[in-house]
């Protein structure tokens, strides 16, 4: 089995050239000849999911030296095609570090016309553990003594504040790099795992659907294994032709745009009695509530963070809920949400804080602050290990530049970037998408996505020469199968089932939560089609999975 177009072939040739007897075993044989043992999945599927089975795949720790090191095991799931099978559609929810095995049954149920022809195959990539088990994968253990204490506000540019903010990324980088597995948790290695899975499934081509970081992974698989690349859908895309870290560096820009241009106006339309009926009134109230929480045990950084990466309906409601509770406490009024959103906000409160919305208090919000003593190593090993990183001083200067223009996250981002303290050098090059596979790729992107910016996706498609399906006025992360948008799903399904790829086009957006029309916003998408009057069925499942995908990529 041919493992890679570059790199590994030379390494294997060198291995055999070093005075090895002609009859020596191929070090890849134990991996390429293993048999998949399908059985019950360890995670609990949702009630409406398609039936799914799971298996474990043994992979070498290092594809560049398969005979060295302890093997790793990767979980995969499969919702088998219901009709005449045309192949497998491998799924990745992003991250880096998202577990994809629970995704197969849900997406298969949401897209039955595609499921008729394809096995939907989920994957928990190396380093992420196994969904539904106690194995959480590569976790970085950070001593409490290495973390800052007290209230943090990145707007405070004092020397002490800057130093305190940089404690977290410094401690995270050191803890993650101290684990011997860190150098082997990269996109290059995972792409090789994917090609092994393709071979074990008995397919010549691997079809693929990836969200967010999953677009980077899918594009790099296509770059490394063009001869095995099938239909590839990249949804909510990073600039897979550039620097992966540059997409994180754009978070302050795209988050501020979504907050100012879409989220705050939505609050003004739906919470006029609670926050004010204009964007200016809402932002003034938001600043006062931010200060209120800061005096009641919630770091301003933590409060800001609730509105960063605000890429799903449930995350929008969570932000509105915390804002509403703070405003009521500040004003001495009742925290009464709009009637049309009351049930949804109550459900969000129970999920996020363990209490109904009526019982939520600032103290309980403070108690739910994130714990930084354990952090997911895959997120940092991939983001910081795929390509050369900038220095901590470079990121601090970026913070100084971004903060005044993008205060929601611009002050904090550069001070908190773990890659600034990452010292390990990349071990492998990740080439760009070759022209030979460009015809297999379709990119989908929302206009105001706060987690992968529209400009990143458009830059990638220009460079790679592939079409872009833009979703006008959409402020959320994840479009295909997750938004219930009939235009998007129709175009992607025709590509997957009929082998007819659309040209670059624009789909209208769907109404926001609690609204029955789209309120157009000027942005990078220049065309303005009519809004979609109704959404596709399966709303609860779509909302849940979109929230999971968004959370993995925040």
CORTABEL-V169838 format. One record per residue. RES is the residue in one small letter. NEAR is the number of other C-alpha atoms within 12 Angstrom. D_LAST is the distance of its C-alpha to the last C-alpha in Angstrom with 1 decimal. Layout:
res near d_last
RES NEAR D_LAST
RES NEAR D_LAST
This chain:
res near d_last
x 26 36.8
x 25 35.5
x 38 32.2
x 34 31.2
x 27 32.6
x 23 32.2
x 25 32.4
x 27 33.1
x 21 36.4
x 18 37.8
x 22 36.6
x 26 38.3
x 17 41.4
x 15 41.7
x 24 41.3
x 20 44.3
x 13 46.3
x 12 46.6
x 11 49.9
x 14 48.4
x 11 51.0
x 11 50.8
x 9 50.4
x 14 47.3
x 14 44.5
x 21 41.5
x 26 38.5
x 31 36.3
x 20 38.7
x 20 37.4
x 31 34.0
x 28 35.3
x 20 37.9
x 19 36.0
x 19 36.1
x 26 33.2
x 19 34.0
x 20 32.3
x 18 32.2
x 20 30.4
x 28 26.6
x 24 25.6
x 26 22.9
x 21 24.1
x 27 23.7
x 21 23.3
x 13 26.7
x 20 26.6
x 28 25.1
x 30 27.5
x 31 29.3
x 36 27.5
x 32 28.8
x 36 27.2
x 32 28.4
x 35 27.8
x 36 28.1
x 33 29.5
x 41 28.3
x 32 29.5
x 32 27.5
x 34 28.3
x 43 29.3
x 31 31.2
x 28 33.4
x 31 33.3
x 23 36.2
x 17 34.6
x 16 32.3
x 17 31.3
x 23 30.0
x 32 26.6
x 27 26.0
x 35 23.4
x 43 23.1
x 50 23.6
x 48 24.3
x 44 26.6
x 46 27.4
x 34 30.8
x 29 31.9
x 24 34.1
x 16 36.5
x 16 37.8
x 21 35.0
x 29 34.1
x 35 31.5
x 42 28.1
x 46 24.8
x 51 22.2
x 47 18.7
x 48 15.3
x 49 12.0
x 47 10.0
x 41 7.8
x 47 10.0
x 43 11.2
x 43 10.9
x 43 14.3
x 44 16.1
x 42 19.4
x 41 18.9
x 48 17.9
x 48 21.4
x 40 23.4
x 41 21.3
x 46 21.1
x 41 24.7
x 33 25.8
x 33 24.0
x 39 25.5
x 29 29.1
x 28 30.7
x 37 28.5
x 36 28.7
x 27 32.5
x 26 32.5
x 36 29.6
x 42 28.5
x 49 24.8
x 46 23.7
x 44 20.5
x 48 19.6
x 46 18.0
x 51 17.9
x 48 19.6
x 45 18.0
x 43 16.0
x 32 19.1
x 35 20.4
x 33 19.0
x 22 21.4
x 17 22.9
x 11 22.8
x 20 21.7
x 24 18.1
x 33 18.6
x 36 18.1
x 32 17.1
x 32 17.7
x 26 20.1
x 29 20.1
x 20 23.3
x 17 23.1
x 13 25.6
x 23 23.3
x 24 20.8
x 27 21.6
x 19 23.3
x 20 23.5
x 25 21.8
x 37 19.6
x 39 19.5
x 38 18.5
x 30 21.0
x 24 23.6
x 22 24.6
x 14 27.2
x 14 27.7
x 16 27.0
x 24 23.7
x 31 22.5
x 26 23.7
x 27 22.0
x 38 18.6
x 34 19.2
x 32 20.2
x 38 16.8
x 39 15.8
x 31 19.5
x 34 19.8
x 39 16.8
x 40 18.2
x 30 21.6
x 35 20.7
x 39 18.9
x 34 21.7
x 22 24.3
x 24 23.6
x 22 25.9
x 30 23.6
x 41 21.0
x 37 23.0
x 43 23.0
x 45 19.3
x 41 18.9
x 50 18.6
x 46 22.4
x 44 23.1
x 43 20.9
x 43 22.5
x 44 25.8
x 45 24.8
x 48 24.1
x 42 27.5
x 40 29.2
x 45 27.7
x 36 29.1
x 27 32.5
x 29 32.6
x 34 32.0
x 21 35.0
x 25 33.5
x 23 34.4
x 31 31.2
x 39 27.6
x 45 25.9
x 47 22.2
x 52 19.3
x 45 15.8
x 49 12.5
x 55 10.1
x 46 10.7
x 47 13.5
x 46 15.2
x 52 15.7
x 53 17.0
x 54 19.3
x 52 20.6
x 44 21.5
x 48 23.1
x 46 25.2
x 36 26.1
x 38 27.3
x 39 28.9
x 36 30.1
x 27 33.0
x 35 31.0
x 38 28.3
x 36 28.7
x 40 27.1
x 47 23.5
x 52 21.0
x 48 17.8
x 53 15.6
x 54 12.9
x 51 14.1
x 50 13.5
x 42 16.9
x 44 18.2
x 34 21.4
x 29 20.2
x 28 18.1
x 40 14.7
x 35 13.9
x 31 15.1
x 34 12.1
x 40 9.9
x 41 12.9
x 34 12.9
x 46 9.8
x 40 12.4
x 39 14.7
x 43 12.8
x 43 11.2
x 36 14.7
x 38 16.3
x 41 14.5
x 39 15.1
x 34 18.7
x 29 19.8
x 36 18.4
x 43 16.9
x 35 19.7
x 28 22.4
x 35 21.3
x 40 21.5
x 28 24.9
x 25 26.1
x 30 25.2
x 34 25.5
x 23 28.4
x 23 30.4
x 34 27.7
x 40 26.0
x 24 28.5
x 21 29.3
x 23 28.2
x 25 25.1
x 19 26.9
x 22 27.7
x 32 24.2
x 26 22.8
x 19 25.7
x 31 25.1
x 37 21.4
x 24 22.7
x 25 25.3
x 34 23.0
x 36 20.6
x 26 23.9
x 28 25.0
x 36 22.1
x 27 22.5
x 22 26.0
x 24 25.1
x 26 23.0
x 33 19.5
x 34 18.5
x 35 17.9
x 36 14.8
x 32 13.5
x 42 14.7
x 39 13.1
x 35 9.6
x 36 10.2
x 42 10.5
x 42 7.7
x 45 5.3
x 45 8.1
x 49 8.2
x 42 10.6
x 40 13.9
x 38 13.3
x 39 10.6
x 38 13.2
x 39 15.8
x 36 14.2
x 36 14.1
x 44 17.7
x 45 18.8
x 44 18.0
x 42 19.4
x 45 22.4
x 37 23.2
x 40 23.2
x 35 25.3
x 30 27.8
x 25 28.2
x 28 28.7
x 17 31.2
x 12 32.9
x 16 32.3
x 20 31.1
x 32 27.4
x 30 28.4
x 32 25.9
x 27 27.3
x 14 29.2
x 16 27.3
x 27 24.0
x 26 25.4
x 20 25.0
x 28 21.4
x 38 20.5
x 31 22.6
x 22 20.9
x 30 17.5
x 32 19.2
x 20 20.7
x 20 17.6
x 27 15.5
x 27 18.6
x 19 21.4
x 19 23.7
x 21 24.7
x 34 23.8
x 25 27.3
x 20 27.0
x 34 23.8
x 32 24.6
x 34 23.0
x 22 24.0
x 25 22.0
x 34 18.9
x 28 19.7
x 19 20.3
x 24 16.8
x 25 15.3
x 18 13.0
x 18 15.2
x 24 14.9
x 23 17.9
x 23 16.2
x 30 13.2
x 34 12.4
x 43 14.7
x 43 13.9
x 41 10.5
x 45 12.8
x 50 16.0
x 49 14.9
x 43 13.0
x 41 15.9
x 41 18.6
x 39 18.8
x 29 20.3
x 27 21.9
x 30 19.8
x 28 20.6
x 22 22.1
x 29 20.9
x 22 23.5
x 21 22.2
x 33 18.7
x 34 20.6
x 23 22.6
x 32 19.6
x 37 18.5
x 27 22.1
x 23 22.1
x 30 18.8
x 29 19.2
x 20 22.3
x 20 21.1
x 31 17.4
x 35 17.7
x 40 14.6
x 46 12.5
x 39 15.2
x 40 17.0
x 44 14.3
x 45 12.3
x 41 15.4
x 44 16.6
x 38 13.7
x 42 13.3
x 42 14.4
x 45 15.8
x 37 18.3
x 36 20.0
x 34 19.9
x 27 23.5
x 28 23.8
x 23 24.8
x 25 23.7
x 25 26.3
x 28 26.2
x 22 26.0
x 36 23.8
x 30 26.0
x 30 25.2
x 37 25.9
x 27 29.7
x 19 31.7
x 21 33.0
x 29 29.9
x 30 28.7
x 28 30.6
x 38 28.4
x 47 25.0
x 49 23.6
x 57 20.4
x 52 18.9
x 53 16.8
x 50 16.1
x 47 17.6
x 46 15.1
x 51 11.8
x 48 9.3
x 49 6.9
x 54 10.0
x 46 13.0
x 45 16.3
x 33 18.2
x 43 16.4
x 45 17.4
x 34 20.8
x 27 21.5
x 38 20.9
x 37 23.2
x 21 25.9
x 21 26.0
x 31 26.1
x 26 28.3
x 35 26.5
x 33 26.2
x 40 23.3
x 41 22.9
x 47 21.4
x 47 20.5
x 40 22.0
x 40 20.4
x 48 17.4
x 51 14.4
x 49 12.1
x 53 10.1
x 57 12.5
x 51 16.2
x 43 18.7
x 45 19.7
x 44 16.8
x 48 18.0
x 34 21.7
x 34 22.7
x 28 26.2
x 34 26.3
x 40 23.3
x 34 24.2
x 26 27.7
x 34 27.2
x 40 25.1
x 32 27.4
x 22 30.4
x 29 29.0
x 35 28.4
x 27 31.6
x 17 34.0
x 21 33.0
x 18 33.0
x 28 30.2
x 30 29.9
x 21 30.2
x 24 27.6
x 27 27.5
x 31 25.7
x 37 25.0
x 37 25.2
x 41 22.2
x 36 22.5
x 29 23.0
x 35 20.3
x 35 20.3
x 25 23.8
x 18 25.3
x 16 27.7
x 20 27.5
x 26 25.3
x 28 25.6
x 29 25.5
x 25 23.7
x 19 24.8
x 27 22.3
x 26 22.2
x 32 23.5
x 18 27.2
x 22 28.7
x 25 28.7
x 22 29.5
x 20 30.3
x 27 27.6
x 28 27.4
x 20 29.4
x 21 28.2
x 28 25.4
x 25 26.0
x 19 26.6
x 25 24.2
x 22 22.1
x 23 21.1
x 29 20.0
x 37 18.2
x 33 16.3
x 27 15.5
x 38 14.3
x 38 12.2
x 32 10.4
x 31 10.1
x 47 8.9
x 40 6.2
x 32 5.3
x 33 5.9
x 40 3.8
x 33 0.0
